[in-house]
């Protein structure tokens, strides 16, 4: 009779141990996805040639908890369109808080009157949008653009506008698919 009782206790102990292990894995995964990083998929062509449609990325959510966004970071933020549909956009930071961003008809980007030297834009900007007149950013606002400048809904358009710091989900960090493009996002 003692052997049956001992075996029963061992089985219960193993089941409890397994349940605690599974609960721990679920909790750690939840905390990781909520606070550290998440997977996202690029939808569209606005970040070509840097990112392609259907690329899978890991977005570092903790980056902006421990540091500040920097010019040229590729960031993810939520966007709600005029119909109330919610999606996530992925764009590059061009303008920083307090700066004035202006784009002339030749497609040059100016930050506080100085031409921005960068090589991310895929082509000459045809439509400067609201940045033609100049956009002055608030103390917690960022001006973002897609690298495929003529095929991107970004801060040049009132529908997107300036992005506030607390709207930034995180920084694109690692491309995990397609496998032949695996590596850090530059």
DOFI-525730 format. One line per field, with one value per residue: chain; residue number from 1; x, y, z of N, C-alpha, C, O in turn; residue in one letter. Coordinates in nm, 4 decimals. Layout:
DOFI-525730
c = [A|...]
k = [NUM|...]
n_east = [X|...]
n_north = [Y|...]
n_up = [Z|...]
ca_east = [X|...]
ca_north = [Y|...]
ca_up = [Z|...]
c_east = [X|...]
c_north = [Y|...]
c_up = [Z|...]
o_east = [X|...]
o_north = [Y|...]
o_up = [Z|...]
r = [A|...]
END
This chain:
DOFI-525730
c = [A|A|A|A|A|A|A|A|A|A|A|A|A|A|A|A|A|A|A|A|A|A|A|A|A|A|A|A|A|A|A|A|A|A|A|A|A|A|A|A|A|A|A|A|A|A|A|A|A|A|A|A|A|A|A|A|A|A|A|A|A|A|A|A|A|A|A|A|A|A|A|A|A|A|A|A|A|A|A|A|A|A|A|A|A|A|A|A|A|A|A|A|A|A|A|A|A|A|A|A|A|A|A|A|A|A|A|A|A|A|A|A|A|A|A|A|A|A|A|A|A|A|A|A|A|A|A|A|A|A|A|A|A|A|A|A|A|A|A|A|A|A|A|A|A|A|A|A|A|A|A|A|A|A|A|A|A|A|A|A|A|A|A|A|A|A|A|A|A|A|A|A|A|A|A|A|A|A|A|A|A|A|A|A|A|A]
k = [1|2|3|4|5|6|7|8|9|10|11|12|13|14|15|16|17|18|19|20|21|22|23|24|25|26|27|28|29|30|31|32|33|34|35|36|37|38|39|40|41|42|43|44|45|46|47|48|49|50|51|52|53|54|55|56|57|58|59|60|61|62|63|64|65|66|67|68|69|70|71|72|73|74|75|76|77|78|79|80|81|82|83|84|85|86|87|88|89|90|91|92|93|94|95|96|97|98|99|100|101|102|103|104|105|106|107|108|109|110|111|112|113|114|115|116|117|118|119|120|121|122|123|124|125|126|127|128|129|130|131|132|133|134|135|136|137|138|139|140|141|142|143|144|145|146|147|148|149|150|151|152|153|154|155|156|157|158|159|160|161|162|163|164|165|166|167|168|169|170|171|172|173|174|175|176|177|178|179|180|181|182|183|184|185|186]
n_east = [0.0822|0.1987|0.3795|0.2101|0.1017|0.3343|0.4155|0.1978|0.2286|0.4720|0.3950|0.2065|0.3776|0.5485|0.3647|0.2816|0.5287|0.5778|0.3581|0.4170|0.6547|0.5628|0.3849|0.5706|0.7261|0.5306|0.4692|0.7204|0.7510|0.5280|0.5989|0.8358|0.7432|0.5687|0.7265|0.9945|1.0613|0.9141|0.7745|0.7303|0.5769|0.6717|0.4627|0.3969|0.5617|0.6970|0.9392|1.1358|1.4580|1.5610|1.4013|1.1898|0.8658|0.6865|0.9042|1.0156|1.0527|1.2294|1.1333|1.2744|1.1467|1.2394|1.4449|1.3847|1.3134|1.5402|1.7013|1.7251|1.5368|1.7022|1.8159|1.7527|1.6922|1.4961|1.1635|0.8690|0.5246|0.1834|-0.0933|-0.3940|-0.6319|-0.8486|-1.0877|-1.0940|-0.9491|-0.6913|-0.3406|0.0103|0.2792|0.5959|0.8777|1.1432|1.3216|1.3508|1.3346|1.3991|1.2878|1.1885|1.3121|1.3031|1.1666|1.2034|1.1163|1.2257|1.1205|1.2972|1.3442|1.5159|1.5984|1.5738|1.7036|1.6454|1.7246|1.9606|2.0930|2.0051|2.2227|2.2067|2.1584|1.9465|1.7053|1.5225|1.4732|1.4465|1.2475|0.9201|0.6867|0.6695|0.4793|0.3294|0.5681|0.6796|0.6250|0.7496|0.7914|0.7643|0.8748|0.7343|0.8338|0.8333|0.8100|0.8490|0.9625|0.8878|0.9813|0.9309|1.1747|1.1363|1.0575|0.8620|0.6527|0.5220|0.3307|0.3644|0.5110|0.4881|0.2322|-0.0900|-0.2564|-0.0923|0.1154|0.3178|0.5009|0.4524|0.6655|0.5727|0.4209|0.5863|0.6487|0.8755|1.2154|1.3224|1.5117|1.6189|1.6266|1.4508|1.3423|1.3260|1.5395|1.7828|1.8406|1.8854|1.9726|2.0998|1.9069|1.9833]
n_north = [-0.1187|0.1253|0.1621|0.2218|0.4653|0.6207|0.6133|0.7436|0.9993|1.0722|1.0838|1.2922|1.4958|1.5141|1.5921|1.8412|1.9737|1.9811|2.1369|2.3804|2.4425|2.4746|2.6914|2.8833|2.9140|3.0169|3.2579|3.3912|3.4157|3.5786|3.8125|3.8792|3.9318|4.1418|4.3436|4.3453|4.2570|4.2091|4.0209|4.1350|4.1952|4.3247|4.5155|4.6060|4.8500|5.0733|5.0991|5.0107|5.0323|4.9159|4.7517|4.4807|4.3943|4.1662|4.0924|3.9554|4.0816|4.1443|4.3543|4.5759|4.6524|4.7483|4.9195|5.1976|5.2361|5.2314|5.4051|5.6866|5.7612|5.7853|5.9876|5.8461|5.5936|5.3003|5.2723|5.1412|5.2077|5.2626|5.3140|5.4687|5.4685|5.6852|5.5479|5.4173|5.1866|4.9964|4.9662|4.8810|5.0971|5.1182|5.3089|5.5489|5.7535|6.0933|6.3654|6.5235|6.5883|6.9283|7.0259|7.1815|7.0642|7.0719|7.0336|7.0836|7.1654|7.0337|6.8058|6.8004|6.7563|6.9530|7.0253|7.2353|7.4408|7.3445|7.1310|6.7910|6.5278|6.2220|5.8799|5.7129|5.7451|5.6269|5.7482|6.0703|6.2996|6.3543|6.4698|6.6944|6.7291|6.8414|6.9285|7.1054|7.3665|7.3682|7.2017|7.2274|7.0495|6.9282|6.9072|6.6339|6.5030|6.3327|6.3290|6.1218|5.9135|5.6988|5.4898|5.4491|5.6966|5.8076|5.6382|5.6195|5.6574|5.8933|6.1201|6.3473|6.3757|6.4737|6.2734|6.0983|6.2470|6.4039|6.1946|6.1002|6.0488|5.8563|5.6972|5.5355|5.2065|5.0535|4.9854|4.8711|4.5849|4.3256|4.1269|3.8419|3.6857|3.6950|3.4065|3.4303|3.6938|3.7347|3.9097|4.2037|4.5053|4.7815]
n_up = [0.0000|0.0715|-0.1390|-0.3573|-0.2720|-0.2593|-0.5279|-0.6434|-0.5296|-0.6519|-0.9205|-0.9121|-0.8280|-1.0511|-1.2498|-1.1455|-1.1489|-1.4260|-1.5108|-1.3815|-1.5125|-1.7802|-1.7419|-1.6609|-1.8947|-2.0676|-1.9331|-1.9399|-2.2189|-2.2765|-2.1308|-2.2658|-2.5289|-2.4729|-2.3496|-2.4464|-2.7208|-3.0489|-3.3215|-3.6516|-3.9700|-4.2818|-4.4826|-4.7935|-5.0099|-4.9214|-4.7870|-4.9532|-5.0922|-4.8706|-4.6997|-4.7886|-4.9234|-4.7275|-4.5701|-4.2625|-3.9405|-3.6324|-3.3845|-3.1637|-2.8657|-2.6304|-2.6822|-2.6856|-2.4305|-2.2856|-2.4169|-2.6472|-2.9461|-3.2620|-3.5388|-3.8539|-3.7569|-3.8058|-3.7510|-3.5853|-3.5712|-3.4643|-3.6898|-3.7708|-4.0159|-4.2183|-4.2247|-3.9894|-3.9705|-3.8286|-3.8334|-3.8500|-3.9180|-4.0800|-4.0825|-4.1537|-3.9270|-3.9866|-3.9119|-3.5983|-3.2549|-3.2059|-3.4345|-3.7633|-4.0544|-4.3978|-4.7374|-5.0599|-5.4014|-5.5634|-5.4343|-5.2204|-4.8796|-4.5943|-4.2770|-4.0222|-4.1984|-4.3073|-4.5543|-4.5594|-4.5369|-4.6654|-4.7654|-4.7994|-4.9313|-5.2073|-5.4503|-5.6183|-5.4443|-5.5370|-5.4395|-5.1941|-5.0021|-4.6939|-4.5981|-4.7722|-4.7066|-4.4693|-4.1643|-3.8274|-3.5571|-3.2522|-2.8999|-2.8488|-3.0899|-3.4054|-3.7425|-3.9996|-4.2770|-4.5606|-4.7232|-4.9921|-5.1362|-5.3101|-5.2962|-5.0468|-4.7575|-4.5275|-4.2849|-4.4409|-4.5154|-4.4073|-4.3131|-4.1824|-4.0495|-3.7877|-3.5646|-3.2370|-2.9529|-2.7629|-2.9257|-3.0661|-3.1242|-3.1363|-3.2430|-3.5570|-3.5676|-3.6364|-3.9260|-3.9965|-4.1899|-4.5424|-4.5294|-4.6657|-4.6396|-4.3772|-4.0836|-3.9081|-3.9200|-4.1086]
ca_east = [0.0000|0.2900|0.4368|0.1096|0.0934|0.4603|0.4094|0.0972|0.2912|0.5730|0.3235|0.1519|0.4920|0.5930|0.2623|0.2924|0.6547|0.5584|0.2666|0.4916|0.7494|0.4860|0.3380|0.6876|0.7598|0.4257|0.4885|0.8422|0.7202|0.4384|0.6767|0.9296|0.6682|0.5078|0.8195|1.1289|1.0662|0.8034|0.7923|0.6377|0.5991|0.6620|0.3532|0.4058|0.6900|0.7413|1.0756|1.2313|1.5251|1.6103|1.3151|1.1021|0.7340|0.6843|1.0166|0.9802|1.1497|1.2161|1.1340|1.3187|1.0611|1.3126|1.5429|1.3490|1.2976|1.6738|1.7720|1.6418|1.5384|1.8033|1.7902|1.7714|1.6376|1.3744|1.0728|0.7334|0.4253|0.0479|-0.1590|-0.5369|-0.6696|-0.9730|-1.2004|-1.0824|-0.8698|-0.5645|-0.2291|0.1391|0.3653|0.7398|0.9385|1.2735|1.3198|1.4248|1.3394|1.4017|1.2122|1.2322|1.3694|1.2137|1.1941|1.1508|1.1558|1.2023|1.0665|1.4017|1.3518|1.6157|1.5454|1.6484|1.6787|1.6840|1.7891|2.0794|2.0558|2.0284|2.3049|2.1632|2.1550|1.8441|1.5967|1.5371|1.4700|1.4194|1.1118|0.8349|0.5839|0.7162|0.3668|0.3250|0.7052|0.7197|0.6175|0.8306|0.7201|0.8411|0.8368|0.7210|0.9409|0.8314|0.7635|0.9458|0.9197|0.9304|0.9585|0.9722|1.2910|1.0803|0.9974|0.7457|0.5506|0.5190|0.2454|0.4514|0.4861|0.4594|0.0878|-0.1672|-0.3150|0.0066|0.1665|0.4325|0.4821|0.4934|0.7569|0.5013|0.3598|0.6871|0.6453|1.0140|1.3123|1.3489|1.6440|1.6709|1.5442|1.4601|1.2978|1.3758|1.6618|1.9042|1.8617|1.8909|2.0755|2.0537|1.8517|2.0694]
ca_north = [0.0000|0.2382|0.1823|0.2898|0.6031|0.6847|0.6285|0.8470|1.1283|1.1002|1.1231|1.4264|1.5874|1.5311|1.6719|1.9777|2.0289|2.0078|2.2507|2.5004|2.4688|2.5278|2.8246|2.9718|2.9413|3.1065|3.3880|3.4527|3.4522|3.6939|3.9290|3.9117|3.9931|4.2658|4.4486|4.3409|4.2504|4.1406|3.9965|4.2080|4.1700|4.4420|4.5056|4.7156|4.8813|5.2079|5.1001|4.9551|4.9059|4.8675|4.6406|4.4355|4.3437|4.0322|4.0680|3.9398|4.1539|4.1533|4.4947|4.5920|4.7450|4.7994|5.0191|5.3335|5.2423|5.2513|5.5059|5.7750|5.7418|5.8624|6.0107|5.7333|5.4685|5.2494|5.2556|5.0899|5.2828|5.2341|5.4141|5.4466|5.5452|5.7632|5.4558|5.3566|5.0637|5.0108|4.8865|4.9345|5.1494|5.1117|5.4217|5.5943|5.8868|6.1957|6.4860|6.5012|6.6880|7.0676|7.0647|7.2163|6.9841|7.1333|6.9637|7.1731|7.1010|6.9503|6.6828|6.8100|6.7652|7.0461|7.0218|7.3672|7.5183|7.2754|7.0147|6.6628|6.4353|6.0852|5.8009|5.6111|5.7658|5.5474|5.8363|6.2112|6.3192|6.4297|6.5430|6.7255|6.7335|6.9550|6.9711|7.2110|7.4913|7.3501|7.1433|7.2372|6.9393|6.9570|6.8516|6.4875|6.4608|6.2870|6.3317|5.9934|5.8924|5.5713|5.5012|5.4567|5.8261|5.8392|5.5355|5.6075|5.7433|5.9240|6.2482|6.4535|6.3777|6.4999|6.1479|6.0358|6.3558|6.3816|6.0806|6.1303|5.9506|5.7452|5.6140|5.4456|5.0713|5.0115|5.0016|4.7499|4.5420|4.2049|4.0647|3.6976|3.6196|3.5678|3.3592|3.4780|3.8332|3.7350|3.9957|4.3286|4.6057|4.9003]
ca_up = [0.0000|0.0775|-0.2719|-0.4392|-0.2235|-0.2991|-0.6737|-0.6685|-0.4966|-0.7548|-1.0425|-0.8858|-0.8240|-1.1900|-1.3193|-1.0928|-1.1994|-1.5685|-1.5222|-1.3410|-1.6214|-1.8930|-1.7018|-1.6615|-2.0347|-2.1187|-1.8689|-1.9950|-2.3576|-2.2703|-2.0874|-2.3732|-2.6389|-2.4260|-2.3076|-2.5025|-2.8675|-3.1145|-3.4642|-3.7372|-4.1122|-4.3686|-4.5788|-4.8890|-5.0734|-4.8838|-4.7334|-5.0498|-5.1104|-4.7416|-4.6604|-4.8959|-4.8868|-4.6666|-4.4785|-4.1210|-3.8585|-3.4881|-3.3426|-3.0257|-2.7919|-2.5145|-2.7286|-2.6490|-2.2853|-2.2287|-2.4951|-2.7266|-3.0909|-3.3336|-3.6804|-3.9448|-3.7029|-3.8678|-3.6382|-3.6067|-3.4946|-3.5108|-3.7731|-3.7933|-4.1349|-4.2113|-4.2058|-3.8574|-3.9760|-3.7577|-3.8825|-3.8072|-4.0231|-4.0548|-4.1546|-4.1040|-3.8642|-4.0604|-3.8289|-3.4537|-3.1784|-3.2077|-3.5631|-3.8735|-4.1741|-4.5199|-4.8601|-5.1736|-5.5210|-5.6222|-5.3553|-5.1135|-4.7434|-4.5106|-4.1333|-3.9698|-4.3039|-4.3585|-4.6340|-4.4924|-4.6141|-4.6393|-4.8885|-4.7846|-5.0274|-5.3284|-5.5668|-5.5901|-5.3933|-5.6297|-5.3660|-5.0598|-4.9095|-4.6017|-4.5683|-4.8649|-4.6300|-4.3491|-4.0512|-3.7033|-3.4691|-3.1098|-2.8164|-2.8448|-3.2215|-3.5056|-3.8815|-4.0555|-4.4199|-4.6168|-4.8119|-5.1269|-5.1083|-5.3928|-5.2728|-4.9013|-4.6747|-4.4141|-4.2169|-4.5378|-4.5399|-4.2864|-4.2670|-4.0927|-3.9663|-3.7007|-3.4749|-3.0990|-2.8931|-2.6992|-3.0302|-3.1226|-3.0670|-3.1211|-3.3510|-3.6347|-3.5240|-3.7004|-4.0305|-3.9767|-4.3113|-4.5934|-4.4665|-4.7359|-4.5990|-4.2325|-4.0239|-3.8478|-4.0104|-4.1080]
c_east = [0.0867|0.3514|0.3400|0.0991|0.2169|0.4624|0.3119|0.1551|0.3949|0.5061|0.2678|0.2645|0.5431|0.4940|0.2710|0.4180|0.6410|0.4667|0.3351|0.5900|0.6766|0.4365|0.4526|0.7261|0.6582|0.4425|0.6102|0.8181|0.6310|0.5156|0.7736|0.8573|0.6102|0.6100|0.9527|1.1293|0.9416|0.8386|0.6893|0.6729|0.5794|0.5503|0.3608|0.5488|0.7510|0.8836|1.1769|1.3402|1.5769|1.5336|1.2209|0.9675|0.7488|0.8091|0.9614|1.0917|1.1239|1.2321|1.1714|1.2324|1.1375|1.4123|1.5129|1.3081|1.4321|1.7546|1.6737|1.6455|1.6432|1.7622|1.8336|1.7340|1.5155|1.2819|0.9372|0.6402|0.2862|-0.0065|-0.3053|-0.5775|-0.8059|-1.0962|-1.1967|-1.0059|-0.7337|-0.4610|-0.1011|0.2169|0.5095|0.8055|1.0730|1.2592|1.4100|1.4427|1.3237|1.3247|1.2749|1.2885|1.2605|1.2597|1.1261|1.2024|1.1245|1.1535|1.1706|1.4205|1.4569|1.5462|1.6363|1.6058|1.7333|1.7660|1.9130|2.0358|2.0946|2.1090|2.2656|2.1550|2.0478|1.7330|1.6247|1.5433|1.4421|1.2716|1.0332|0.7319|0.6325|0.6042|0.3709|0.4648|0.7548|0.7216|0.7088|0.7443|0.8099|0.7864|0.8301|0.8306|0.9421|0.7863|0.8790|0.8820|0.9757|0.8979|0.9973|1.0917|1.2494|0.9930|0.8711|0.6351|0.5402|0.4208|0.3258|0.4204|0.4594|0.3099|0.0124|-0.2287|-0.2220|0.0604|0.2892|0.3994|0.5347|0.5767|0.6820|0.4270|0.4588|0.6834|0.7872|1.0938|1.3312|1.4929|1.7003|1.5737|1.5626|1.4114|1.2849|1.5136|1.7887|1.9332|1.8703|2.0028|2.0149|2.0057|1.9352|1.9885]
c_north = [0.1251|0.2671|0.2556|0.4364|0.6822|0.7098|0.7398|0.9861|1.1677|1.1489|1.2648|1.5296|1.6155|1.6171|1.8175|2.0461|2.0669|2.1283|2.3818|2.5399|2.5336|2.6690|2.9256|3.0104|3.0386|3.2461|3.4606|3.4980|3.5758|3.8210|3.9740|3.9860|4.1288|4.3770|4.4529|4.3477|4.1825|4.1203|4.0795|4.1782|4.2987|4.4182|4.6271|4.7445|5.0134|5.2125|5.0366|5.0588|4.8472|4.7442|4.6083|4.3920|4.1989|3.9991|4.0514|3.9986|4.1295|4.3012|4.4986|4.6970|4.8123|4.9097|5.1587|5.3457|5.2745|5.3569|5.5883|5.7369|5.8324|5.8807|5.8865|5.5978|5.4302|5.2094|5.2009|5.1690|5.2492|5.3489|5.3734|5.5325|5.6132|5.6753|5.3866|5.2253|5.0880|4.9154|4.9438|4.9795|5.1307|5.2155|5.4559|5.7333|5.9803|6.3203|6.4529|6.6125|6.8274|7.1149|7.1089|7.1393|7.0518|7.0524|7.0548|7.0939|7.0191|6.8211|6.6850|6.8246|6.8578|7.0280|7.1531|7.4472|7.4539|7.1510|6.8863|6.5725|6.2944|6.0113|5.6925|5.6234|5.6949|5.6350|5.9796|6.2254|6.4065|6.5151|6.5692|6.7303|6.8571|7.0077|7.0780|7.3451|7.4868|7.3003|7.1541|7.1342|6.9852|6.8871|6.6995|6.4293|6.4263|6.2945|6.2069|5.9867|5.7500|5.5922|5.5087|5.5821|5.8573|5.7349|5.5111|5.7068|5.7704|6.0626|6.3642|6.4724|6.3893|6.3731|6.0742|6.1401|6.3198|6.2692|6.1188|6.0157|5.8308|5.6563|5.5139|5.3112|5.0239|5.0341|4.8677|4.7084|4.4280|4.1553|3.9136|3.6183|3.7247|3.5342|3.4097|3.6244|3.8465|3.8275|4.1231|4.4249|4.7313|5.0236]
c_up = [0.0000|-0.0571|-0.3637|-0.4020|-0.2669|-0.4495|-0.7107|-0.6412|-0.6013|-0.8836|-1.0259|-0.8875|-0.9660|-1.2683|-1.2747|-1.1461|-1.3474|-1.5886|-1.4842|-1.4510|-1.7398|-1.8611|-1.7034|-1.8039|-2.0946|-2.0611|-1.9258|-2.1389|-2.3607|-2.2330|-2.1966|-2.4857|-2.5972|-2.4050|-2.3814|-2.6551|-2.9213|-3.2608|-3.5392|-3.8819|-4.1903|-4.4692|-4.6700|-4.9316|-5.0271|-4.8289|-4.8280|-5.0751|-4.9792|-4.6969|-4.7745|-4.8386|-4.8387|-4.5843|-4.3370|-4.0376|-3.7108|-3.4532|-3.1951|-2.9571|-2.6784|-2.5533|-2.6778|-2.5029|-2.2205|-2.3046|-2.5764|-2.8736|-3.1538|-3.4780|-3.7594|-3.8843|-3.7859|-3.7545|-3.6818|-3.5157|-3.5484|-3.5954|-3.7902|-3.9116|-4.1167|-4.1884|-4.0700|-3.8561|-3.9126|-3.8156|-3.8229|-3.9293|-3.9804|-4.1449|-4.0905|-4.0429|-3.9447|-3.9744|-3.6820|-3.3816|-3.1841|-3.3403|-3.6602|-3.9968|-4.2921|-4.6383|-4.9771|-5.2950|-5.5971|-5.5434|-5.2462|-4.9788|-4.6640|-4.3659|-4.0771|-4.0713|-4.3633|-4.4359|-4.5599|-4.5848|-4.5724|-4.7719|-4.8825|-4.8878|-5.1577|-5.4534|-5.5228|-5.5503|-5.4907|-5.5565|-5.2231|-4.9552|-4.8211|-4.5691|-4.6653|-4.7931|-4.5073|-4.2348|-3.9294|-3.6053|-3.3243|-3.0311|-2.8073|-2.9792|-3.3150|-3.6434|-3.9458|-4.2037|-4.4561|-4.7078|-4.9585|-5.1290|-5.1896|-5.3825|-5.1228|-4.8407|-4.5480|-4.3596|-4.3124|-4.5586|-4.4085|-4.2280|-4.1696|-3.9959|-3.8851|-3.6031|-3.3369|-3.0424|-2.8349|-2.7986|-3.0890|-3.0502|-3.0418|-3.2482|-3.4226|-3.6097|-3.6082|-3.8062|-4.0159|-4.0976|-4.4201|-4.5375|-4.5341|-4.7058|-4.4477|-4.1829|-3.9665|-3.9549|-3.9973|-4.1401]
o_east = [0.0515|0.3744|0.3818|0.0887|0.2053|0.5063|0.3401|0.1341|0.4049|0.5536|0.2808|0.2483|0.5773|0.5346|0.2679|0.4140|0.6876|0.4938|0.3127|0.6065|0.7221|0.4458|0.4335|0.7556|0.6962|0.4309|0.6025|0.8604|0.6554|0.4989|0.7916|0.9039|0.6037|0.5834|1.0191|1.1923|0.8729|0.9212|0.5750|0.7859|0.4832|0.5445|0.3337|0.6429|0.8472|0.9434|1.2908|1.3042|1.6321|1.5938|1.1776|0.9567|0.8166|0.8196|0.8712|1.2095|1.0122|1.3318|1.1085|1.2432|1.1020|1.4587|1.6024|1.2721|1.4378|1.8639|1.5533|1.7466|1.6695|1.6852|1.9396|1.7429|1.4405|1.3156|0.8969|0.6713|0.2723|0.0291|-0.3357|-0.5602|-0.8697|-1.1978|-1.2849|-0.9982|-0.6688|-0.4901|-0.1050|0.2210|0.5414|0.7914|1.1110|1.1931|1.5275|1.5529|1.2452|1.2992|1.3960|1.3108|1.1426|1.3754|1.0076|1.3174|1.0106|1.1462|1.1348|1.5021|1.4845|1.4471|1.7586|1.4870|1.8535|1.8640|1.9661|1.9516|2.2042|2.0678|2.2884|2.1457|2.0572|1.6731|1.7351|1.6104|1.4174|1.1830|1.0742|0.6937|0.6364|0.6307|0.4104|0.4788|0.8613|0.8100|0.7407|0.6351|0.9190|0.6671|0.9086|0.9121|1.0411|0.7308|0.9888|0.7625|1.0972|0.8005|1.0833|1.1088|1.3198|0.8702|0.7825|0.5348|0.5484|0.4271|0.3519|0.3131|0.4126|0.2666|0.0463|-0.2510|-0.2679|0.0517|0.3556|0.2840|0.6482|0.5593|0.7230|0.3756|0.4184|0.7114|0.8160|1.0466|1.3529|1.5853|1.8169|1.4538|1.6747|1.4359|1.2368|1.5925|1.8906|2.0394|1.8633|2.1144|1.8943|2.0573|1.9555|2.0431]
o_north = [0.2230|0.3835|0.3425|0.5225|0.7980|0.8159|0.8208|1.0791|1.2854|1.2427|1.3477|1.6386|1.7295|1.7049|1.9078|2.1631|2.1730|2.2130|2.4839|2.6585|2.6346|2.7576|3.0407|3.1269|3.1325|3.3441|3.5795|3.6071|3.6679|3.9250|4.0939|4.0900|4.2206|4.4924|4.5565|4.4366|4.1090|4.1922|4.0926|4.1402|4.3723|4.3132|4.7391|4.6741|5.0609|5.3200|5.0113|5.1764|4.7371|4.6433|4.6970|4.3574|4.1187|3.8877|4.1245|3.9704|4.0983|4.3642|4.4330|4.8160|4.9223|4.9845|5.2302|5.4541|5.3367|5.3940|5.5627|5.6854|5.9423|5.8021|5.8296|5.4962|5.5168|5.1243|5.2124|5.1944|5.2115|5.4650|5.2579|5.6544|5.5997|5.7232|5.3068|5.1591|5.1889|4.7990|5.0449|4.9103|5.1275|5.2115|5.3998|5.8203|5.9520|6.3746|6.3657|6.7182|6.8435|7.2348|7.0783|7.1478|7.0847|7.0083|7.0988|6.9711|6.9426|6.7367|6.5817|6.8965|6.8439|7.0168|7.1788|7.5127|7.5049|7.0745|6.8759|6.5445|6.2532|6.0730|5.5917|5.5234|5.7013|5.6005|6.0063|6.1698|6.5180|6.6213|6.4778|6.7351|6.9648|7.1189|7.1357|7.4275|7.5905|7.3524|7.0972|7.1324|7.0688|6.8152|6.6413|6.3195|6.4812|6.2694|6.1867|6.0458|5.6887|5.7005|5.5682|5.5739|5.9274|5.7434|5.3972|5.8264|5.6787|6.1166|6.4695|6.5738|6.3231|6.3652|5.9974|6.1231|6.2192|6.2513|6.1643|5.8999|5.7164|5.5511|5.4180|5.3030|4.9621|5.0927|4.7645|4.7876|4.4323|4.1429|3.8630|3.4981|3.8346|3.6224|3.4297|3.6747|3.9575|3.8235|4.1462|4.4260|4.7817|5.1338]
o_up = [-0.0658|-0.0899|-0.4402|-0.4894|-0.3069|-0.4939|-0.7990|-0.7190|-0.6361|-0.9477|-1.1160|-0.9423|-0.9974|-1.3444|-1.3583|-1.1842|-1.3889|-1.6737|-1.5492|-1.4794|-1.7936|-1.9461|-1.7428|-1.8307|-2.1646|-2.1347|-1.9565|-2.1769|-2.4387|-2.2968|-2.2176|-2.5322|-2.6789|-2.4387|-2.3791|-2.7122|-2.8505|-3.3171|-3.4955|-3.9124|-4.1682|-4.5332|-4.6268|-4.8949|-5.0874|-4.8245|-4.7890|-5.0779|-4.9794|-4.6601|-4.8481|-4.7209|-4.9030|-4.5331|-4.2962|-4.0596|-3.6695|-3.4883|-3.1120|-2.9865|-2.6360|-2.4673|-2.6327|-2.4571|-2.1144|-2.2616|-2.5745|-2.9214|-3.1050|-3.5333|-3.7332|-3.9532|-3.8310|-3.6721|-3.7976|-3.3993|-3.6647|-3.5756|-3.8203|-3.9095|-4.0122|-4.1381|-4.0382|-3.7525|-3.9402|-3.8431|-3.7527|-4.0310|-3.8616|-4.2671|-3.9877|-4.0996|-3.9681|-3.9651|-3.6448|-3.4394|-3.1694|-3.3572|-3.6424|-4.0379|-4.2873|-4.6396|-4.9931|-5.2916|-5.6866|-5.5803|-5.1852|-4.9662|-4.6656|-4.3358|-4.0839|-4.0356|-4.4620|-4.3888|-4.5048|-4.6973|-4.4587|-4.8780|-4.9526|-4.9272|-5.2118|-5.5506|-5.4052|-5.6152|-5.5228|-5.6056|-5.1408|-4.8351|-4.8658|-4.5181|-4.6434|-4.8165|-4.4491|-4.2120|-3.9271|-3.5748|-3.2798|-3.0890|-2.7629|-2.9835|-3.3060|-3.6592|-3.9473|-4.2503|-4.3928|-4.7638|-5.0400|-5.1241|-5.1406|-5.4534|-5.0768|-4.8691|-4.4702|-4.3864|-4.2691|-4.6133|-4.3104|-4.1072|-4.0850|-3.8743|-3.9102|-3.5641|-3.3230|-3.0804|-2.8550|-2.7607|-3.1546|-2.9306|-2.9394|-3.3456|-3.3591|-3.6284|-3.6476|-3.7809|-4.0220|-4.1073|-4.3927|-4.5034|-4.4681|-4.7425|-4.3950|-4.2345|-3.9757|-4.0667|-3.8869|-4.1444]
r = [X|X|X|X|X|X|X|X|X|X|X|X|X|X|X|X|X|X|X|X|X|X|X|X|X|X|X|X|X|X|X|X|X|X|X|X|X|X|X|X|X|X|X|X|X|X|X|X|X|X|X|X|X|X|X|X|X|X|X|X|X|X|X|X|X|X|X|X|X|X|X|X|X|X|X|X|X|X|X|X|X|X|X|X|X|X|X|X|X|X|X|X|X|X|X|X|X|X|X|X|X|X|X|X|X|X|X|X|X|X|X|X|X|X|X|X|X|X|X|X|X|X|X|X|X|X|X|X|X|X|X|X|X|X|X|X|X|X|X|X|X|X|X|X|X|X|X|X|X|X|X|X|X|X|X|X|X|X|X|X|X|X|X|X|X|X|X|X|X|X|X|X|X|X|X|X|X|X|X|X|X|X|X|X|X|X]
END
